[in-house]
Amino acid sequence: MHRFAIGLALLLATATATAQPRIAIIIDDLGYHRQNGQAIADLPAPVTCAVIPYSPHGRKLAERASRAGKEVLVHLPMDAGQHIRLDRGGLRQGISENELLDTVRQALSQIPQARGLNNHMGSALTEQDEPMGWLMAELKAHQLFFVDSRTSGRSVAQQVARQQGLANAGRDIFLDNERDLVKINAQFNKLIRLARQRGQAIAIGHPYPETVHYLQQVLPLMDDAGIQVVPVSSLLDTPALDTATTGNSTHAGS
């Protein structure tokens, strides 16, 4: 890694603040690449590991992450529209309630270590109130939480979760849309700035070699720099149940 990249991250992180900012880093798409996934599970900070059900190495990586003290999520494929291929066990548009519930339950059984769920793709499905309502009700029944990856600016997922009183959160920053160390560093610094402004912030990254290498270098600096890395469950919104919408999982589209 370029030395200036680490130095820049540390410079931003050591700015004074009245309270210690907290960041959560979710690593999505775990399960397809064993070596990179193992490196994520072994990172020296409590990153959150989002594992795709039915992926070739998903079960073992979830076990390894859990043993290492990492929080685990089910990274559930959801329909992105535009004829994009949906992974096995994904939620497609037009799915019935019974089929959705069965699909979610089977996915959860694949990753029993999971404490919550976030969406893999899903830019089309997360815009739809009815299937999001079914999903949130099922997660609540399992005492799990939901993190919206925010792959769509029109997502209603968090709105529906709040209406049902389900603990939830949403992604603020993507770390590695561009697989370049300098650009990953720039995104990480955006994360730090946002956390300092708001007190907390959530990033999503992927098990790319560049991301793994960057995090291996920068995460050990965070404690001394005054930044607390926490599991995403520490940053959840835990709303009271919206009694005005209890029993009604469909709402006006946004």
C-alpha angles and dihedrals in degrees: 000000000000109000092224090060094060091042092053092050091049092048092055093043094054095058111123119260136174093234132023108264117229127215131186121201118199117195109206133196097039117163106056101073114045101193096047090044092053090051090054092049089052097050114132095244137055098269115166117246117215110197126196111229116239091018114141096252100021100109095048093044091051089051092048093047092049092050088051090056096254122143113243130212132186105242097208119197113234131185113275095183122218091095092288111161114255118219121237113286093023129145111246129197113269093029115154122239093249093048092048093050092048091048093050093047092051091048091051090051089056092058106033092169091067119121094182146355137243132185125261105209104325100149090145101038097046088060091064120088100202101056090040089054092052091047095050093048090053093048090050090052088056092045091241130136134229131230117195110218086200097224087157129047087214096056115141094186098107092041090055092045091054092048089054094046093245119153108248147162139187136222117257103180137023107214102197115026081131114045096220125116095224092050093044088052091051091052091047090054089051087055091052093047092050092049090051091050097046103021093246142034139180127222132188123208137164136235094261116145089242093053093045091051093047094050093046088058102040105036095069088058096058102082094052089043093057098251120126117212109206139173112268090247087071091064101048127134105231105194126188113249112276099235091191090068101032109136093014114096096173123081138166111291119251 
